[in-house]
Amino acid sequence: MNEKIRCIRNKMNSLNLQGMIISNPTNIFYLLGIQAEGILLLTRKENIFITDGRYIEAVQKTITIDDEIVVFDRKDVDCYDEENFFMFCENVGFEEEYVTYAKYKEYMHRYKINNLVETEKIIEKQRMIKDNKEIENIIKACKLTDDCFKHICSFIKKQMTEKEIAMEIERYFKENGADGLAFETIVASGINSSMPHAVPTDKKIESGDVITIDFGCKYNGYSSDMTRTIFVDFVQDYIKKVYDLVLKNQLQVEKEIKEGISTKTLFKMPESDFKVNGFDLIHALGHGVGLDVHEMPYINPKDEMFLKENMIITNEPGIYIPGKFGIRVEDTVLVTKTGAEVLTKSNKNYVIIKNK
Amino acid sequence: MNEKIRCIRNKMNSLNLQGMIISNPTNIFYLLGIQAEGILLLTRKENIFITDGRYIEAVQKTITIDDEIVVFDRKDVDCYDEENFFMFCENVGFEEEYVTYAKYKEYMHRYKINNLVETEKIIEKQRMIKDNKEIENIIKACKLTDDCFKHICSFIKKQMTEKEIAMEIERYFKENGADGLAFETIVASGINSSMPHAVPTDKKIESGDVITIDFGCKYNGYSSDMTRTIFVDFVQDYIKKVYDLVLKNQLQVEKEIKEGISTKTLFKMPESDFKVNGFDLIHALGHGVGLDVHEMPYINPKDEMFLKENMIITNEPGIYIPGKFGIRVEDTVLVTKTGAEVLTKSNKNYVIIKNK
């Protein structure tokens, strides 16, 4: 059977679930490797994927006999079939964080389910640990991101707008083999860089600007996420001090990342050092990266978790001085048994754009 | 009080709802005119919008005293406040089509609600009828779409790829005052045009191609939606026949659209005429257009509804011949008491691209 589904079925056993309804398209892509609208039903006997005419051909091409998945065209499934899928299932799981209340009620009714129960993100938890193919895709997405950064450093000129730079990043990704953006690109210059989630504006790049560029692409569905803060013409000394503090902490976290370390411990390192220096760490230190650019685990002071081999996470401390400027340095990193393998490899020293 | 909220409160009264939780960001934008993360609570006494520090300033700037909305920063709201918001409310409504099952349970618990009840899209139903400001925004979005079509007809050259054309459409919208795309642009040429929901590919434009371009933008949050099917160098006679049949029906539907007509009746017109000619209408004839590019009402054979003044809908019959080609012609249309005002005004005769 499809290895990823086999693991989910093991987990279902331990939770006393005899069936499961999977409707989140990201989870379906994770389990089946196909981007097709539909619903995946894990019943007592079978793995059933119900889709429609638009996708049947593509699905049949992707799925092999070894996957052990029965594919149906929606129009060939009648209500009698639906009522029988989960017969003799005491408990059927569903994705309570994805399914709307209206859908929840529809499922109960359509599939005649007595106990439709919450599954507490069993698929999302499994998605935290990447297999070799997933790692390869993320490495490719990170490589494209590094290449794009190199390109964008030579592309940026004074008097260009933040929007123009963001559009060039998107163009570069699309023309160089990425599926598209992993998320809306942040290009925040000068005073705009003081907002961690700034949206690109019509502000023009000027001499002396700090520019925070937070960007990433998708490759075969998998994401990259990198931030670099760069400078135009020169870097003022008081900005250098903040940059050095952020980078020092980013590198210290990088050193500590490995299987077994607590996400809380990781978060506390830059948080404490920033505090000593009169600053705060106002957002999470990082997050998992995969099919979603933000996914489990989250590296914040609330949700303690211990890193495991083959998790892929970001390491992104930042300092923001309201009304002045902000500095963030972020990499996408693979967790190994002995340390961190940094997948985004762009220059983290002062990158200074100098041109007419 | 804010007029849109006053209407919702009237509807709530008739449904015996003493309170309502609104969390769908599109509905919040509709009611408050602001794009801010947060939750809108209509309680017995007040309209409360709870957001966070990032948005407070922008929200305070947009909302006036006449709106009668109390704005809170999330960090100033404690669980004691939350438990009191809906005190003495017998029934509190929520958006069952938007809220996940996990959130539904969280709301019940957080706000100590006894009966959290489904509201059957009361806001979405109100959104069907546009006010003057909304109509103005959609007219502007349609105008930009017409301008973009004119531009793209002069931009397309043979050997360009579908993707390049789609990217140029996006660039044009962004550089000419649109917020962005209303949906992912469809550019489907030659055989690809036979799929109603084709995604732009690396296929190059060739002589003799049919090109279906389905596109639209957002302006102040409001959408436009238009399809034109154009030709490269020449139109073959058997394609002309299908084009003429689609356009004839599109114009007939246009003539019939006015307050009071049934959506089912509208759908049946092209469906019957296509059948007589040996073709099928395989998708809806149209849909409402507003903050969402697809919203109520839906013009299909299932959901009968009677059009009302100031609804804005699409009129988009299409014929698809598998493995060969497809033709669709679509306008965004304002319903008036006496007829249809077509908001997308681009040429619907044969548009033939001729260049080297």
Chai-1 contact restraints between the chains, C-beta under 6 A:
chainA,res_idxA,chainB,res_idxB,connection_type,confidence,min_distance_angstrom,max_distance_angstrom,comment,restraint_id
A,E96,B,Y101,contact,1.0,0.0,6.0,A-B,restraint_1
A,E96,B,A102,contact,1.0,0.0,6.0,A-B,restraint_2
A,E97,B,T100,contact,1.0,0.0,6.0,A-B,restraint_3
A,E97,B,A102,contact,1.0,0.0,6.0,A-B,restraint_4
A,V99,B,Y101,contact,1.0,0.0,6.0,A-B,restraint_5
A,T100,B,E97,contact,1.0,0.0,6.0,A-B,restraint_6
A,T100,B,T100,contact,1.0,0.0,6.0,A-B,restraint_7
A,Y101,B,E96,contact,1.0,0.0,6.0,A-B,restraint_8
A,Y101,B,V99,contact,1.0,0.0,6.0,A-B,restraint_9
A,Y101,B,Y101,contact,1.0,0.0,6.0,A-B,restraint_10
A,Y101,B,Y104,contact,1.0,0.0,6.0,A-B,restraint_11
A,A102,B,E96,contact,1.0,0.0,6.0,A-B,restraint_12
A,A102,B,E97,contact,1.0,0.0,6.0,A-B,restraint_13
A,Y104,B,Y101,contact,1.0,0.0,6.0,A-B,restraint_14
